[in-house]
Amino acid sequence: MECYDTNGADFAGWTPLARAAFNGNQEVVEILLGLEEVNPDKPDNYGQTPLSFAAGRGHEGVVNMLLVLEEVNPDKPDNCGRTPLSFAARDGHEGVVKILLGREKVNPDKPDIHGKTPLSLAAWGGHEGVVKILLEQEEVNPDKPDNNSQTPLSLATGDGHEGVVNMLLRREEVNPNKPNNRGRTPLWFAVRCGREGVVRILLGREEVDPDRPDNRGRTPLSLAAMGGHEGMVKIILGREEVNPDRPDNRDRTPLSVATNSGRKRVVALLQSRKVLTPSMI
């Protein structure tokens, strides 16, 4: 059909090649790449290229087919600054990540417009394999904050990814007590989201301040009390540095917060103000 535009786009800017790449249809991709009029690096309305689509879906075969073409930029960002590597890392596609990192033009630590690097995205998603691969890259800063000053560790702790947390904490460059622009530390996020396993890991580090408040004066203990996380309240009270009666900026103590939230068991723990030894936890 000579009248058909093989490089034409739909309402979202998707070309036939983009759609074939997204779905991993290697035979169709091969046919389209054999046509002179087809632009293999044409972005859609959001700046995503066929390579970005293939990378984000983990289609290694299509990724390899596109990367052999000189016209294809392996590090081309979309309108939000996300590169093919960012998409692959975000969704945990280890094979594609390895392929892209084998290209000299690919920046393994390139942030998007929100400041999130491929490592940040992989840590956020709990993709241990991808995190391991990225941490092996010399150019990657394992403690690089995003625009909200959240580090890969903070992102991993909030979602309870214990494996990723342990991997990051093994790096000397990582500050386990680093706050974001609201004063929220990795411990703060772990407590706020009820990640008891991560809380135990973080409190095993001497550098972590178990009583550090955020910009609103809320300590990890007050957050645990508010959420009714009895186990975490016990763990935090086991640290000598913790003031169990420390008020926030509105003069609310952990006890008053627990009382207002109806956390009876936590209220009983706080009223006893008994410091628990590790053997009692």
Rosetta blueprint (number, residue, H / E / L):
1 M L
2 E L
3 C L
4 Y L
5 D L
6 T L
7 N L
8 G L
9 A L
10 D L
11 F L
12 A L
13 G L
14 W L
15 T L
16 P H
17 L H
18 A H
19 R H
20 A H
21 A H
22 F H
23 N H
24 G L
25 N L
26 Q H
27 E H
28 V H
29 V H
30 E H
31 I H
32 L H
33 L H
34 G L
35 L L
36 E L
37 E L
38 V L
39 N L
40 P L
41 D L
42 K L
43 P L
44 D L
45 N L
46 Y L
47 G L
48 Q L
49 T L
50 P H
51 L H
52 S H
53 F H
54 A H
55 A H
56 G H
57 R H
58 G L
59 H L
60 E H
61 G H
62 V H
63 V H
64 N H
65 M H
66 L H
67 L H
68 V L
69 L L
70 E L
71 E L
72 V L
73 N L
74 P L
75 D L
76 K L
77 P L
78 D L
79 N L
80 C L
81 G L
82 R L
83 T L
84 P H
85 L H
86 S H
87 F H
88 A H
89 A H
90 R H
91 D L
92 G L
93 H L
94 E H
95 G H
96 V H
97 V H
98 K H
99 I H
100 L H
101 L H
102 G L
103 R L
104 E L
105 K L
106 V L
107 N L
108 P L
109 D L
110 K L
111 P L
112 D L
113 I L
114 H L
115 G L
116 K L
117 T L
118 P H
119 L H
120 S H
121 L H
122 A H
123 A H
124 W H
125 G H
126 G L
127 H L
128 E H
129 G H
130 V H
131 V H
132 K H
133 I H
134 L H
135 L H
136 E L
137 Q L
138 E L
139 E L
140 V L
141 N L
142 P L
143 D L
144 K L
145 P L
146 D L
147 N L
148 N L
149 S L
150 Q L
151 T L
152 P H
153 L H
154 S H
155 L H
156 A H
157 T H
158 G H
159 D L
160 G L
161 H L
162 E H
163 G H
164 V H
165 V H
166 N H
167 M H
168 L H
169 L H
170 R L
171 R L
172 E L
173 E L
174 V L
175 N L
176 P L
177 N L
178 K L
179 P L
180 N L
181 N L
182 R L
183 G L
184 R L
185 T L
186 P H
187 L H
188 W H
189 F H
190 A H
191 V H
192 R H
193 C L
194 G L
195 R L
196 E H
197 G H
198 V H
199 V H
200 R H
201 I H
202 L H
203 L H
204 G L
205 R L
206 E L
207 E L
208 V L
209 D L
210 P L
211 D L
212 R L
213 P L
214 D L
215 N L
216 R L
217 G L
218 R L
219 T L
220 P H
221 L H
222 S H
223 L H
224 A H
225 A H
226 M H
227 G H
228 G L
229 H L
230 E H
231 G H
232 M H
233 V H
234 K H
235 I H
236 I H
237 L H
238 G L
239 R L
240 E L
241 E L
242 V L
243 N L
244 P L
245 D L
246 R L
247 P L
248 D L
249 N L
250 R L
251 D L
252 R L
253 T L
254 P H
255 L H
256 S H
257 V H
258 A H
259 T H
260 N H
261 S L
262 G L
263 R L
264 K H
265 R H
266 V H
267 V H
268 A H
269 L H
270 L H
271 Q H
272 S H
273 R L
274 K L
275 V L
276 L L
277 T L
278 P H
279 S H
280 M H
281 I L
